[in-house]
Amino acid sequence: MLFENKKEKSSQLLNENYQRHLRGDSHGAAVVATTELQQINHHDFTDRDTAILHGEWARQALVLGAAAVKKGEQPLQAVESLVSKESAGLQNLKQDLLIALQTANDHYPLADSEMEASKRGDFWQPVYATKSAQIEALRDVFHLTLLLDKIFDDAAVKKLSGGLRELLFKIAEANPKESAALVFLTEEAPYEQAQAAYDDFMRLFGPESEEYNPDRLMVVSARFLYRSLIQANFQQFQTCFDDLLAIHHRNKENPKLSEAQRSEGLQKIKRQLFVNLTRPFQIVAVSPQYANLRAKLTTDDQKIPLEIHKLTKARFVGLGGGRVEEIA
């Protein structure tokens, strides 16, 4: 009973921290995640539940750290935070970026040696019962490299990002029913292939599936809604919008949810719609700020450049069961 209570408490803390991110405090959530992660022995996993907890906190630390950097680069916030070299805003941005980088370097299933990558890949094996944690992790690092490329415009980062993208396509094609693989294809594949992947994702993981996850589903639907808008595919745009409405209606009809939870679910959908429909304007607005941020982050100290260099040296990815793939 004590063991079950400990597991339940850990799950509750993970969920509460992610909700903190969804409410807007990604910086605070990233700090909590890395603090929890540092308390877990990640060098010698002999306990399955420890390995699961490690993977969950590692993903929160990297993803939320990167999200906090993106949020910190909103135009008005960026201007305020970068006025002073020692401003709280800049210090938070540095901390968030370091959290993401150090988590990728120290905890994720990629390394500069095949043996280390294999060991890490096996550690990630039990994190999710029905899907590949290693593919999820590879997507996390790929998205981090896209952010790093925007900020630093670094040749080594571009090479790593391209290699990860190519490897993810290879893995996705070999795992056509893996949720993370399908999500990657909806984001990165040519539009027709992405549309097929979206249809497969909705069929396998949509509202009627046993693995239905409303938070993930709304993110995927809203992102592909954006791609459909860019492609002027208004029929698919309407389909994605209807899929988002279906999530809302399912929440409304769920007797297990309180009125506050239903309202929160609707707000999440609205937030996803806003983020994706205004994305073109956000990209144009924030891009000039990255040059300022780049200068500040690379002249203050060498921690961030050193972590970036360490990340770009990674050549192998562990996929569990002793399988290792090389990054081109």
TIGU-702414 format. One record per residue (C-alpha): x, y, z; residue in one letter. Coordinates in steps of 0.2 Angstrom, whole numbers, padded with zeros to 4 digits, always signed. Layout:
BEGIN
XYZA/...
***
This chain:
BEGIN
+0000+0000+0000M/+0014+0012+0004L/+0022+0008-0013F/+0006+0012-0022E/+0004+0028-0012N/+0021+0033-0018K/+0018+0030-0036K/+0001+0039-0035E/+0010+0054-0027K/+0023+0054-0040S/+0010+0054-0054S/+0000+0068-0046Q/+0016+0079-0044L/+0020+0076-0063L/+0002+0080-0068N/+0002+0096-0057E/+0018+0102-0063N/+0013+0100-0082Y/-0003+0109-0078Q/+0008+0123-0071R/+0016+0124-0088H/-0001+0124-0096L/-0007+0139-0085R/+0008+0149-0092G/+0022+0146-0079D/+0034+0135-0090S/+0049+0142-0082H/+0043+0137-0064G/+0038+0120-0071A/+0055+0117-0079A/+0064+0121-0063V/+0053+0109-0053V/+0056+0096-0066A/+0075+0097-0066T/+0075+0098-0047T/+0065+0081-0046E/+0076+0074-0060L/+0092+0077-0051Q/+0086+0067-0036Q/+0085+0051-0047I/+0100+0040-0049N/+0101+0039-0068H/+0117+0029-0069H/+0111+0012-0063D/+0093+0008-0066F/+0088-0008-0057T/+0071-0003-0053D/+0058-0002-0067R/+0047+0012-0058D/+0063+0022-0055T/+0066+0021-0074A/+0049+0027-0078I/+0050+0041-0066L/+0066+0046-0073H/+0059+0047-0091G/+0044+0057-0086E/+0054+0070-0077W/+0067+0071-0090A/+0054+0074-0104R/+0046+0088-0093Q/+0063+0096-0090A/+0068+0097-0108L/+0051+0101-0116V/+0046+0114-0103L/+0063+0122-0102G/+0063+0124-0121A/+0045+0130-0120A/+0050+0143-0107A/+0063+0150-0119V/+0051+0152-0133K/+0038+0160-0121K/+0052+0172-0114G/+0056+0177-0132E/+0039+0185-0135Q/+0042+0203-0142P/+0037+0214-0127L/+0044+0202-0114Q/+0060+0200-0124A/+0063+0219-0125V/+0060+0221-0107E/+0071+0206-0102S/+0086+0210-0113L/+0088+0229-0108V/+0099+0224-0093S/+0113+0211-0094K/+0108+0205-0077E/+0089+0206-0078S/+0078+0193-0071A/+0071+0189-0088G/+0088+0185-0096L/+0093+0175-0081Q/+0078+0164-0082N/+0080+0162-0101L/+0098+0156-0098K/+0092+0144-0084Q/+0078+0137-0095D/+0090+0134-0110L/+0103+0126-0099L/+0090+0115-0091I/+0084+0109-0109A/+0102+0106-0115L/+0109+0098-0099Q/+0094+0086-0099T/+0097+0081-0117A/+0115+0078-0114N/+0114+0069-0097D/+0098+0060-0098H/+0091+0057-0115Y/+0095+0041-0126P/+0108+0048-0137L/+0127+0049-0134A/+0144+0051-0143D/+0147+0032-0140S/+0137+0017-0146E/+0138+0008-0129M/+0132+0023-0119E/+0117+0026-0132A/+0112+0008-0131S/+0112+0008-0111K/+0102+0024-0111R/+0090+0017-0124G/+0087+0002-0113D/+0084+0013-0098F/+0070+0022-0107W/+0062+0006-0113Q/+0049+0005-0099P/+0043+0023-0098V/+0027+0020-0108Y/+0018+0004-0108A/+0011+0005-0126T/+0022+0017-0135K/+0041+0020-0139S/+0048+0032-0126A/+0064+0033-0137Q/+0055+0040-0152I/+0046+0053-0141E/+0063+0057-0134A/+0071+0059-0151L/+0057+0071-0156R/+0060+0081-0141D/+0079+0083-0145V/+0074+0087-0163F/+0063+0101-0158H/+0077+0108-0146L/+0089+0108-0161T/+0076+0118-0171L/+0075+0131-0157L/+0094+0131-0155L/+0096+0134-0174D/+0084+0149-0173K/+0094+0157-0159I/+0112+0153-0164F/+0112+0149-0182D/+0126+0136-0179D/+0132+0125-0193A/+0135+0110-0181A/+0117+0112-0174V/+0110+0112-0192K/+0120+0096-0196K/+0113+0088-0180L/+0095+0094-0183S/+0096+0087-0201G/+0103+0071-0195G/+0089+0069-0182L/+0076+0073-0195R/+0082+0060-0207E/+0083+0047-0193L/+0065+0051-0187L/+0059+0049-0205F/+0067+0032-0206K/+0061+0026-0189I/+0043+0033-0192A/+0042+0023-0208E/+0047+0007-0199A/+0034+0011-0185N/+0018+0016-0194P/+0007+0013-0179K/+0018+0022-0166E/+0010+0038-0160S/+0026+0048-0159A/+0031+0043-0177A/+0014+0048-0184L/+0015+0065-0174V/+0032+0068-0182F/+0025+0065-0199L/+0011+0077-0197T/+0023+0090-0192E/+0037+0087-0204E/+0032+0076-0219A/+0027+0083-0236P/+0009+0089-0234Y/+0000+0074-0243E/+0010+0061-0232Q/+0007+0072-0217A/-0012+0071-0221Q/-0011+0052-0222A/-0002+0052-0205A/-0015+0063-0197Y/-0029+0052-0203D/-0020+0037-0196D/-0016+0046-0179F/-0035+0050-0178M/-0040+0032-0182R/-0028+0024-0169L/-0028+0038-0155F/-0043+0048-0158G/-0058+0051-0146P/-0065+0033-0149E/-0048+0024-0146S/-0043+0016-0130E/-0027+0027-0129E/-0036+0043-0131Y/-0026+0058-0123N/-0036+0074-0125P/-0021+0085-0122D/-0010+0077-0135R/-0025+0076-0147L/-0029+0094-0147M/-0010+0099-0149V/-0009+0088-0165V/-0026+0093-0172S/-0022+0112-0169A/-0004+0110-0177R/-0011+0101-0192F/-0025+0114-0194L/-0011+0127-0196Y/-0003+0117-0209R/-0019+0115-0218S/-0022+0133-0218L/-0005+0137-0225I/-0009+0124-0239Q/-0026+0132-0242A/-0034+0115-0239N/-0050+0122-0231F/-0059+0105-0231Q/-0045+0098-0220Q/-0045+0114-0210F/-0063+0111-0206Q/-0060+0093-0202T/-0046+0098-0189C/-0058+0111-0182F/-0072+0098-0180D/-0059+0086-0172D/-0056+0099-0159L/-0074+0102-0156L/-0076+0083-0154A/-0063+0084-0139I/-0074+0098-0131H/-0090+0088-0133H/-0082+0072-0126R/-0076+0083-0111N/-0094+0090-0109K/-0101+0073-0108E/-0089+0065-0097N/-0097+0063-0080P/-0080+0061-0071K/-0075+0079-0075L/-0080+0093-0064S/-0087+0109-0072E/-0070+0118-0069A/-0061+0104-0078Q/-0073+0105-0093R/-0070+0124-0093S/-0051+0121-0092E/-0052+0109-0107G/-0061+0122-0117L/-0048+0135-0113Q/-0034+0124-0118K/-0042+0121-0135I/-0044+0140-0137K/-0026+0143-0132R/-0020+0130-0145Q/-0031+0138-0159L/-0024+0155-0154F/-0006+0149-0154V/-0007+0140-0171N/-0018+0153-0180L/-0006+0167-0175T/+0010+0157-0178R/+0015+0166-0194P/+0014+0183-0185F/+0023+0177-0170Q/+0038+0171-0181I/+0039+0187-0190V/+0038+0197-0173A/+0050+0187-0163V/+0064+0183-0175S/+0074+0200-0173P/+0075+0196-0155Q/+0085+0181-0157Y/+0100+0190-0163A/+0100+0200-0146N/+0097+0185-0136L/+0111+0176-0145R/+0123+0190-0141A/+0118+0190-0123K/+0119+0171-0120L/+0136+0168-0128T/+0145+0183-0121T/+0140+0181-0102D/+0148+0164-0100D/+0153+0148-0109Q/+0140+0136-0100K/+0128+0137-0114I/+0140+0135-0129P/+0149+0121-0120L/+0132+0111-0118E/+0128+0115-0136I/+0145+0108-0142H/+0142+0093-0131K/+0125+0090-0139L/+0132+0091-0157T/+0144+0078-0153K/+0131+0065-0151A/+0132+0052-0165R/+0121+0037-0159F/+0103+0035-0153V/+0097+0020-0142G/+0080+0013-0146L/+0079+0000-0133G/+0082-0019-0134G/+0101-0016-0138G/+0096-0007-0154R/+0106+0008-0159V/+0105+0020-0174E/+0118+0031-0180E/+0114+0050-0183I/+0120+0054-0201A/
***
